[in-house]
Amino acid sequence: MGNTSSNVGIEFIERFFSSDFFKSCPYLPLLFIAGHAHLHVVSVNIQKDGKRIDLHHLGIRKSEPARKEIEERFGLVKAEGQKRKKYLL
């Protein structure tokens, strides 16, 4: 099948959910091909053993370090330092 973007996406997701904090968290990656191929991930804050995962400051404590490590590993554009766009609704 080769190294398609969806394969890289699956590897990215597996890497994120194998990080220390998320490794006990069940997840389901979904591939969509509407318009363009892209991935979504469905997860819950319940560990495989039934215990609740504390989500307080999740982004700062766990998601951000995992994101930075994955950005480095995959040579992605780093989210930090990017200008945020303002959208008018």
Secondary structure, 3 states (H helix, E strand, C coil): CCCCHHHHHHHHHHHHHCCCCCCCCCEEEEEECCCCCEEEEEECCECCCCCECCCCCHHHHHHHHHHHHHHHHHCCCCCCCCCCCCCCC
